[in-house]
């Protein structure tokens, strides 16, 4: 009985010591580093200053005009679909043109390298 009481008290003390500390979150905004964007990736997600999101499946970065253009989907802050621009054989829609200064975060998926199989 004493052993169970001792173990319970021990875990209670550990729980109090681990869970009572204050956590401080520090957010630092730095200038975007465009060289980190994988330009070979098929998809590009752009999170915007206004909270909206672009998911582009065909895209390019125009360094001279400081814009990203591409086809895909645009979602508002509540993630409701607000625009779709795709190029098909029948239609050629004008791509989205997004100013770089309005982009908060750009996300790509890494391109997996294909390795030769020797055998």
CORPE-V720090 format. One record per backbone hydrogen bond with DSSP energy under -0.5 kcal/mol. CO is the residue of the C=O (numbers start at 1). NH is the residue of the N-H. Records with the same first field share a line. If there is no record, write none. Layout:
CO: NH, NH
This chain:
1: 5
2: 6
3: 7
4: 8
5: 9
6: 10
7: 11
8: 12
9: 13
10: 14
11: 15
12: 16
13: 17
14: 18
15: 19
16: 20
23: 25
24: 26
25: 27
28: 30
32: 34
33: 36
34: 37
37: 39
38: 41
43: 109
44: 56
45: 47, 107
46: 48, 54
47: 104, 105
48: 51
52: 48
53: 75
54: 46, 56
55: 73
56: 44
58: 71
60: 62, 69
61: 63
62: 66, 67
66: 100
67: 62
68: 98
69: 60
70: 96
71: 57, 58
72: 85
73: 55
74: 82, 83
75: 53
76: 79
80: 76
83: 74
85: 72
86: 88, 93
91: 88, 93
96: 70
98: 68
99: 102
100: 103
102: 49
105: 47
107: 45
110: 112
113: 115
116: 118
